[in-house]
Amino acid sequence: MFESVKTVISPYVSRGAVCQGYDPRAADVAREIAALVYDHLPQIRPEHVGSTAVPGCDGTGVVDLLVPVPDGAMETVEELLDRLGFQRHAGPEPSAEDRLLRVGSWAYEGQTFLVHLHVMGANSPAADEMRFFRACLKADAELVKAYVARKREIIAAGVTDCGEYCQRKGEFIRAMLG
């Protein structure tokens, strides 16, 4: 089906956890990656989520996209992502069978951006939570400040492992989601 698709995603190079300033170019990267997927599978509309989707929200700088997959299309989406060059996450996959994490990097304006694709059922509770948290952050500057402060506390405590960083920041997110 995707024989003519060329690999355009560069390898993912893991780095230690950081909390850096917001980079508005991340939104451009997200648009380019979303368009790349959409061009091959117009029924899939990737959405920019995570800190880089919220202007002014500092974070790791990883561009996160939610890839909502309609029922029965997971295998097709996986094949496309593989052909584009997205790699399987080196760590443990998310726990749900219908949820995948694919990673890669994208060069944009002289910088390499790390990209995470959260591939899951279009109507899954996890997808709804990602959308809801993004909306909450966009609507509440005080929540953004608290979230950034928590991320900076985690880094200041000496956490450099990305998995541990995500777990600790996830505690904040889960508490906010209630």
N, C-alpha and C positions, 0 to 999 in steps of 0.2 A: 504493500500500500504506500509506503514512504520511501521507496527505493531511491528516488531522486533527491531526498532531503540530505543536505550536507551538514556535517558537524560544524557548528559555529560557536558552541560554548566551550570555553577553555577549562582546563582542570581546576578543581577546587584545591586551594592551598590553605589548610587549617592554620589558624593563628590563635594565640592566647586571647582570652576575653579582655575586652577594653570597653570603655565608655567614652566615646568621642563626640564632638559637636555634630549637630545636624548638618547634612550636606544636601542642598536642594537638588543636586544632580541625580540623587538616588531615585527621585520621581521619574526622571527621564529614562533611567536604566529600566525601571519597572515597566514603563510604557513600551519600551523597545522589546523587552522579553515577552510581555503580554501580547504584543502584536505578532511576534514570531510564532507563538503557539496558536493564536487565533487564525493567522494566515493559513495554517495547515489543517486546523480543526475549528471551523467557525462556530461549532456548537459549544465550544469551551471559551469562557470569558474570564481569564485570570484577573485577580484583584490584588492590588497593592495593599498589604497589611503590615503590621509591625511598626516599630518606631520610625523607620524611614518613610512611612506613609503619613506621618503626622508632622507638619511643619513646626520646627522648633524643638522637637523631641530628640534629645541626645540618646545615643545607644551604641551598639557595636558597629553600626554602619553596614550590616548585612541587609541586603534587599530581600525582603520576604514577600512572596506572592502566594496567595491561595489559588489553587487550581481546582475549581469545583467541577467534579466529573458526574455527568448524568448516569443513571443506572445502566449497567451493561457496557460502559465504554472504558472501563479502567485499563483493560489490556491494550486497547488502541492508543490511549494516552501514554501509557508506559512505553510503548514501541516508539512513538514520536519523540518523547523526551530522551530516550536512549539514542536515537539517531541524531538528535540535535547536539548530543554530547553531554547531557546531564548525567551525573554519576550518582550511584547509590550512596547514601550517607554512610560514612565509615563506622559510626557509632550504632547503637541499637535503633532499630526502626520504631516509630511510634507504635503504641500497643495495639491499636485497632487494625484488623485485617484489611479494612477498606481505606487505610490512611498510609501514605508513603511520604518520605522526605527525599527529594532529589536536590543535588547541589551542583554548583558550577561557578565559574567566574566570567565576567563580562568587562571588556575594556571600553572605557568611555572617557573622552577628553583627557587622555594621558594617564588615567588612573584605572586600576583593576578593582572592580566591585565584586564582592562575594555575593552569591545569590542562593537563596533557599526556596525551593518550591514545595509547598505543603499541598500534596495531592490527596484529595478526599472526596467522598460523596457530596454532591451539590447541596443536599439538604441535611447533612450530618450535623449533630449538635456541636461538634468541634468547629465546623465552618461558621456556624451561627455565633459561637463565642468569639472567634477571631474578628468577625465583622462588628459585633457589639462592642468589644473592647476598643477597636479602632474608632468607632463612632463616639464612645465615651471620651477618649483622649482628645479627639478633634473638638469636642464641645466644652471641654473643661480645662482651662489653663492651669488651675490649681492641681488637678489630677496629674497633668503632665509634669509639673514641678515635683510632686511627691514621687512619681514613678522614676524620674531621673535621679532624684536624691537617693532612692532605694538602690538603683543600679550603681551609683557612685559609691555608696556604702559597701556594697558587695565587693567592688574592685578594691576599695581602700582596706578591706579586711584581708586582702591578699589572694583572693580567688582569681586564678588565671585560667583554670580549666573551663572550657566552654560549656560542658555538660553540667558542671556544678553551678556555674553562673546562671544558666537557663533554669535549673531547678529552683534556685533561690529567688530569682526574679519571678518565676512562676507562682511562688507563694503569694507575692503581692497581687498578681493578676487574679488568682483564685479567690483571694480575700475580697477583692474589688467586685468580682462577679457574684460573690455571695453564695 
